[in-house]
Amino acid sequence: MQSREELIKTLQQADTPSIRLFALTRLKGFPEDHPQVAQEQSQVATQEPVISILNEQHPDGYWMWDHSHYTPKFKATHWTMQLLMELGLSGLHPAMQAGALYMRSRMQKSLLEQIRDNEAGFACFWGNFTKYQIHCGLVADATVQKTISLLVREIENDARCDWNYKLPCAWGLIRAMWGLAAISAEKRTPQVQHAIQHGLEFILERYSLVKADYPYRQKIHKSWFSLNFPLFYNTDILFTLRVLHELNALEHPSAKQALDWLGGKQRKSGLWRGASPNRRRTWAFTAGQDTVDHWATLHALTVFN
């Protein structure tokens, strides 16, 4: 089996610039101003797979259709912004700034109505929205601040959602936590900190991450136990560990159990086997000979870092 150092070297030699970039920043700890990081960051925007996605953006900032930010799944603007962020495109890139502005303008009315009517639900959507807006440097924007307040409320309500039979929704809560995790620790208000602690209790203490026994009807979704990339509104154990890593919460005993589970998924080659249930419905996310296994391995090594 390849050692950690050998696996990192393999990822540094990947055909996909995004994977090479994250191998440097997430696994080797290189700062953003390091020359190698700057080179890979530039190549993310100018090479496949990102360049083909950027070429499909309309001058007004949207992808696919102006009349829908949500469909088709998973190529409409909301999903594309999320994927580009996951692929490491800088939030300062003009395409990201234009897409973020388009989404803020489009969602402002719905956001205000949900807040005014005290309507619950769609924590998954607002968590992802907040994540890529903050990635674009917009944490202080008035609309983003409102979504942060909404996420706090959603998390403290256990992200109950009509689409989950009005039950608490782990997918929505974890996505909301992902959004709040984008706020730097020193900028988190007491309300945000309280919501994060509530969410951690939900994920790690009230239920079991390794069993994924969060409130459900009929049966636990099988995707929890695959190492999926990209994911859009749902989550799995590995994605949840990524969120916990961002929140410095991997020392919790339940998180350690999940890490043990993840370690047991490593193959003899050293790589982790990935899955991509949405690959035919979204944009390409690898280049050359790379596969989703490279993404699964990158994310696994990141949470073990």
N, C-alpha and C positions, 0 to 999 in steps of 0.2 A: 504493500500500500504506500502511495506517495505520502511524504511528510507534509506538514502544513506549509513549510517553506517551498517545497516542490510544487504544491498546488497553487500557491500564490504566483510562482514563476509561470505556471501554465496559464493562469488568468491574465498575467501581464503580456503574454504572447497571443492573446485572443485576437480574432479578426474584428470583433466589435469594439469600437473605441470606447463605448460606455463601460464595458467590462474592464478594459485596461485602466480607465480613469478611476473606477471605484477600487480596483486592486491597489492602486497607489494611495488613494485618500483614506479608504475605510480599513484596508488591511495592513498597509505599511505606514500609515499615519503621516503621509507627506502633506505639507500645508498647501493651501490653494495657490500661493505665489511661487511654488517650486516650478522651475522651468519644465520639468517633465509633465507636471500636472497641467500647466498652461498649454503645452503642446497637445496633450490628449483632449483637453477641454475644447480646444479649437477644432480638433478632428471630429469630435462628437457632432458638431454643427455642420460640418462640411462633407462628411462621409456617410455611407450607409450604416444603419438603416434610417437615421434621423433626416438626412437630406431629402429623401423621398417624401417623408411626411411634411416637411417644411414646404416643399414644392406644391403641395396640395392646399395650402392655406389661402383663403380669399384675402384680397387687400383689406377688407373690413375686419379681419381678425378671426373669422370663423372657419371651420372645416365642414365639408359636406353641404349642409343646408343652413341658410340664415334663419329659417322658420323653426328650427329645432336644434337645441343645444344637446339633446339627450339621445335622439335617434338619428341615424341607425346606431345601435350598439355594435361594436364599441369603437366607432370612428367619428362620431359627432364631436363637437368642440369640447364638451366637458371631459369626455373620456380621452381625447387626444392630448389635452393639457396634462392630464394625469400621467399618461404614458410618457410624454416627453420629459416630464419631471423625473419619472422613474428611470429614464434613459440618460439622465444626467445633463440635459441641456440647461445651460445657465438661465436662471430666472431673469437675468438682465438682457438676454437675447431679444431683439425686436419682435420676433414671432411670439415669444412668451408674453411680453408686455402687451402686445396687441390682443392676444387671446384672453389674457387676464382682464383687460378692460372690457372686451366684448362680454365676457361672462358676468362681470360686476353690473354692467348696464342692463343686461338681460334679466338678471336674477333679483335686482333691487326691489321690484314691486312684490314678487312672491315672498321674499324675505320679510319685508315689512308686514305683509298680510299674515304670515305665519306667527310672527311675534305679537301682532295686535290681537289675533284671535286665540292666542295661547294654544295653538295647534301643535300636536306632537307628531313626530315621525320624520323620516328622511334624514336621520342623523348620518347615514352613510354618505349621502350626497353632500351635505354641508361640511362633513369632516374632510372629504376629498377636496371640495371647493376651497376650504380654508387652507389646506396644506399647500396647494399650488399657488394660491394668492400670496401666502407668506414666503414661499420659495421665490416669488417675484419681488420680494422686498417690500410688501404692502401691508405689513402687520398694523401699521398706524392708520390705514385707510378707514374711513368711517363705516363703509359697508362691511369690511372685514371685521372690524370691532363688533359690529352687530352680530355677525355670524359666530364670533367667539362667545358672546353672551348666550346665543341660542344653543351652542354646543354644551355650554355649562349646564343649562337647563335640561337638555336632552340626556346628558350623562346622569344627572342626579335623578332623572325619571327612568333610569335603566334603559333608555332608548326604546321605550315601548313603541310599537309600530303596527299599523293596520295590516301591513303586508306580512307580519309575523303573528297573525291572529290576535293582535293587541297585546301580545306577550312581550316581555323584555327581549330585545334583539341584540345578541352578542356581536353580530356583524356590524350593526349600526354603532354600537357603543365603542367597539375597537376602532372603527373608522373615525369616530369623533375624537377618540384619544390620539389617533395619529395626527389629526389636525392640531390639537392643542400641543402635542409634542414639538411642533414646529416653532412654538414660541420659546425664545431663549429663556433659561431658568430665571435670570434676573428681571425679566419683563413679565413674569407670570403674576397676576394679581392674586390676592388671597382667595377670591372666588374660583379662579382657574386652578389653583393648587388644591383647593378642597374637592373640586370636580375630579381632578386626576386621582386623588386618593380614593374617592368613591369608586372610580372606574377600576382602579387596581384591586380593590376589595372584591368587586364583582367578578373580575377575570380570574383572580388567583385564590380567593378565599371562599366565596359563596358557591363556586362551582370548580370543576377540575379542567384545567387546560388540556391535559393529556387525554382526558375522556371526551372533551368537548360536549359535556352534558348540560349545556346552557338551555334555557327554556325552548322547547320545540314541540311540534305536533308530528305524529306519525313516526318519524325516525330522524336520527342525527345525520346531517348531510355528509356524504362520503368525502367531499372535497376537503373537509377539515384535515384529513390525514394524508393528503398529498402535498408535495412541495411545489406549489403552483406559481407561475409567472407568465404574463402579468395577471393580477387580479384587479377587479374594478370596484364593485360594491360589496363583494363578500370577502371573507378572510379565511385563513387556515392557521394551523399551529405555528408554522414558520413565520408567516406575516405577523402574527401576534407577538412572537418573540422579537421580531424586528422593532415593533412598537415599544415593547418593554425595554429593549436595549436603548432606544432613544430617550426613555424616561429613567434610565439607570435603575431599573427594577428587576434585573436578572438574578439578584442575590436571594430573592424570595424562594422559600422551599418549593413552592408549586412551579415556579419558573425553572428551578433546577431540575425538577422531574421532567419537564418538557424538554430541557436541553439534553437530558439523558436519552429521552425518546429520539430526539433528532440525531444524536451521536450514533444510535443504533441503526439509523437509516443509511449511514455511509457505506458505500460499496467497496469491494476489495480494491478497486482501482484508486480509491481515495475520493472520487467524485460522488456527489449526491444525485440521485435520479430526479429530475424535475418533471413537471406536468404542465400542460398549457391548454386548458379546456376552451379558452377563447381565441386560440391562435388563428382560426379561420375567419374570425369576425372582427379582428382588429388589424392594425398596421404591423408590418414586419418589425421584429425587435431584436434580431440578430443579423450578423453579416458573415459572409464566407462560410466556413465549416462549423461555426459555433452552433450549439443547440441550447435548449432550455436547461440542460444539465449544467452548463456553465453559469447560468443565473442562479440556479438552486445552490450550487457550490459556493458562489460568491456570497449569497445571503447567509448560508450556514456558517461559513468562516467568519462572517461579520459578527454574528451573535456570539460566536465562541471567542471572539477577539479579546 
